[in-house]
């Protein structure tokens, strides 16, 4: 039977939660952006070792569960509240089980992991993080794209439109667009018309290259090159309203850049003399 007695960060005191010498661990594992083989080797090995897996069923590729051992206990967090997730994690950890909390992409980006970590801390449960491949990197791989081309952009901005979760006013799309840097925009594909206007109002020209990548690295991935001005009509034409990352910036044209100094024959490093 699960132990439903958990503490929140503001009501911590669980020094005697575990028997002496025990160090149960919850592992927060990034599942990657889609393809089952894009999980890290460390993440795969943690899945293989797990006694309990709680995975984000609405977004994580279910093929990843094939790495789990036969008797692994598996929970789909898409149907659970935060409290229900934490009850499972803490109860399993208190029994000395190896627990994997499997998040989509890279958990540190829109992963809502800190609130879980702080509840674990409040209940004396140790945890570790294992990074994953975020959607913007899966999308870049799909498009053979480099976000940081010399003389074009040396900055990648990862952001989102305000929705049910707000965005600080100083981080609005308009303010970030003023930099004209490479941009990866998450959780906004259902607001393409509004996004397009915000990008243009902020400083991108309507002809700035853009891309929409739906379910990057999944078998049913879709990818479309367009412009900032045609984002909405491109998404509408292909019936894309969620699960897509929007990329913006002149790097998408793959032109107008300078060669890297790193491999220039006249550029000297500690490993290579200039020639």
C-alpha positions in Angstrom: 0.0 0.0 0.0 1.3 3.5 -0.9 2.2 5.9 1.8 0.1 9.0 1.1 1.7 11.1 3.9 3.9 13.6 2.0 5.3 16.9 3.0 5.4 20.1 0.9 8.5 22.3 0.8 6.8 24.6 3.5 6.1 21.7 5.9 9.2 19.6 5.8 10.4 17.2 8.4 11.2 13.6 7.4 14.5 12.9 8.9 13.4 9.4 9.9 11.7 8.5 6.5 14.3 5.9 5.7 16.2 3.3 7.6 19.8 4.0 8.3 22.1 3.6 5.3 19.4 3.7 2.7 19.6 6.3 -0.1 16.7 5.9 -2.4 16.9 7.9 -5.6 14.4 9.4 -8.0 15.9 10.0 -11.4 14.5 12.8 -13.5 15.2 11.6 -17.0 14.9 13.5 -20.3 13.2 11.3 -22.8 14.3 13.3 -25.8 12.1 15.0 -28.3 10.5 11.9 -29.9 12.6 9.1 -31.5 13.2 6.3 -28.9 16.9 6.2 -29.8 17.4 9.9 -29.0 17.4 9.2 -25.3 20.8 9.3 -23.8 22.7 6.1 -23.0 22.5 7.1 -19.3 18.7 7.6 -19.6 18.3 4.3 -21.3 20.2 2.5 -18.6 18.2 4.2 -15.9 15.0 3.0 -17.6 16.4 -0.5 -17.7 17.2 -0.4 -14.0 13.9 1.2 -12.9 11.5 -0.5 -10.5 9.0 2.2 -11.0 8.5 4.6 -14.0 6.2 7.6 -14.0 6.2 9.0 -17.6 4.6 12.0 -19.3 2.2 9.9 -21.4 0.8 12.8 -23.4 4.2 13.6 -24.9 6.7 10.8 -24.3 7.2 8.2 -27.0 5.7 5.0 -25.6 8.4 3.0 -27.4 10.8 4.1 -24.6 8.9 1.9 -22.2 10.2 -1.1 -24.1 13.5 -0.5 -22.2 11.8 -1.2 -18.9 12.2 -4.6 -17.3 9.2 -7.0 -17.3 8.2 -6.4 -13.7 8.6 -2.6 -13.7 5.6 -0.7 -12.3 4.6 2.0 -14.8 2.3 5.0 -14.3 1.1 7.5 -16.9 1.3 11.0 -15.4 -1.0 12.5 -18.1 -4.0 11.3 -16.0 -2.5 12.3 -12.6 -2.3 15.4 -10.5 1.0 16.7 -9.0 0.0 15.2 -5.6 -0.7 11.8 -7.1 2.6 11.8 -9.0 4.5 12.7 -5.8 2.7 10.0 -3.7 3.9 7.4 -6.2 7.5 8.7 -6.3 7.9 9.1 -2.6 6.2 5.8 -1.7 8.4 3.9 -4.1 11.6 5.7 -2.9 10.7 4.9 0.7 10.6 1.2 -0.2 14.1 1.5 -1.6 13.0 1.2 -5.2 14.8 2.8 -8.2 12.3 5.4 -9.6 12.5 7.1 -13.0 10.4 10.3 -13.6 10.4 10.3 -17.4 9.8 13.8 -18.9 9.6 14.8 -22.5 12.5 16.5 -24.2 14.9 18.2 -21.8 13.2 18.5 -18.4 14.8 21.8 -17.5 12.9 23.5 -20.4 9.2 23.8 -19.6 9.4 20.6 -17.6 7.8 21.7 -14.3 10.4 19.7 -12.5 11.5 22.1 -9.7 8.2 21.8 -7.9 8.6 18.1 -7.9 12.3 18.3 -6.7 11.4 20.6 -3.8 8.7 18.2 -2.6 11.2 15.3 -2.8 13.6 17.4 -0.7 10.9 18.2 1.8 10.3 14.5 2.2 14.0 13.5 2.5 14.1 11.8 -0.9 17.3 12.1 -2.9 17.2 12.7 -6.6 19.4 13.2 -9.7 18.8 14.6 -13.2 19.7 13.1 -16.5 19.4 15.5 -19.5 17.6 15.0 -22.7 17.4 16.3 -26.3 15.0 19.2 -26.5 12.6 19.8 -29.4 14.6 22.7 -30.8 17.6 20.5 -31.2 15.6 17.7 -32.8 14.2 20.3 -35.2 17.6 21.7 -36.0 18.8 18.2 -36.8 15.8 17.6 -39.0 16.6 20.8 -41.0 20.4 20.3 -40.8 20.4 23.8 -39.2 23.1 25.7 -37.3 21.6 28.3 -34.9 24.9 30.2 -34.4 26.3 31.2 -37.8 29.2 33.8 -37.7 28.0 37.2 -38.9 24.3 36.1 -38.8 23.5 35.2 -35.2 25.5 34.0 -32.2 22.5 33.7 -29.9 19.6 31.3 -29.6 16.6 32.4 -27.7 14.3 29.7 -26.4 10.9 31.1 -25.4 7.1 30.8 -25.7 4.0 32.9 -26.1 1.9 33.6 -23.1 -1.0 31.2 -22.6 -2.5 29.6 -19.5 1.1 30.0 -18.1 2.0 33.7 -18.3 5.3 35.2 -19.6 7.0 38.1 -17.8 6.4 41.3 -19.8 10.1 41.9 -20.2 10.3 38.6 -22.0 7.5 39.2 -24.4 7.9 38.0 -28.0 8.1 41.7 -29.1 11.0 42.5 -26.8 12.9 39.4 -27.6 12.4 39.8 -31.4 14.2 43.2 -31.2 17.5 41.2 -31.0 16.9 39.6 -34.4 18.7 36.5 -33.1 17.9 32.9 -33.8 14.7 32.0 -31.9 13.0 28.7 -31.0 9.4 29.2 -29.8 7.7 26.5 -27.9 4.0 25.9 -26.9 2.7 28.5 -29.4 1.7 26.7 -32.5 -2.0 27.3 -31.8 -1.4 31.0 -31.9 0.4 31.5 -35.1 -1.3 34.6 -36.3 -0.7 36.4 -33.0 2.9 35.1 -32.9 3.6 36.3 -36.5 2.3 39.8 -35.6 4.3 39.9 -32.4 7.5 38.9 -34.2 7.0 41.6 -36.9 6.1 44.3 -34.3 9.2 43.4 -32.4 11.6 43.9 -35.2 11.7 40.9 -37.6 10.8 41.7 -41.1 7.8 39.7 -42.5 10.3 38.1 -45.0 12.6 36.7 -42.2 12.9 32.9 -42.7 11.0 30.7 -40.3 10.3 27.1 -39.9 7.6 24.9 -38.4 8.6 21.5 -37.2 5.8 19.3 -36.0 6.8 16.3 -33.7 10.5 16.6 -34.4 12.2 13.2 -34.8 8.9 11.2 -34.5 7.9 8.9 -37.4 5.1 11.3 -38.4 7.3 14.5 -38.2 6.4 17.3 -40.5 8.6 20.3 -41.4 7.9 23.4 -43.4 10.1 26.4 -44.3 8.2 29.6 -44.6 8.6 33.2 -43.4 7.6 35.1 -40.3 4.8 36.7 -42.4 3.4 33.3 -43.6 3.6 31.3 -40.3 -0.2 31.3 -39.8 -1.2 30.4 -43.3 1.5 27.6 -43.4 0.3 26.1 -40.2 -3.4 26.4 -41.3 -2.6 24.8 -44.7 -1.0 21.7 -42.9 -3.5 21.7 -40.0 -0.8 22.2 -37.4 -2.1 23.6 -34.1 0.0 21.9 -31.4 3.1 19.8 -30.8 5.3 22.0 -33.0 8.3 24.2 -32.4 8.6 27.4 -34.4 12.1 28.5 -35.5 12.8 32.0 -36.6 15.9 33.8 -37.9 18.2 34.4 -40.9 20.2 31.3 -40.1 17.4 29.3 -41.6 18.4 30.6 -45.1 21.9 29.0 -44.6 23.5 32.0 -46.3 25.4 35.2 -45.7 27.6 33.7 -43.0 31.4 33.8 -42.5 33.5 30.6 -42.1 34.4 29.7 -38.6 37.8 30.9 -37.4 38.2 27.6 -35.5 39.5 25.8 -38.6 41.1 28.8 -40.4 44.6 27.9 -41.3 45.8 31.3 -39.9 44.0 30.8 -36.6 46.3 29.5 -33.9 45.1 27.3 -31.0 46.9 25.4 -28.3 46.5 22.3 -30.5 47.5 23.8 -33.9 49.9 26.4 -35.1 49.0 28.9 -37.7 50.2 28.0 -41.2 
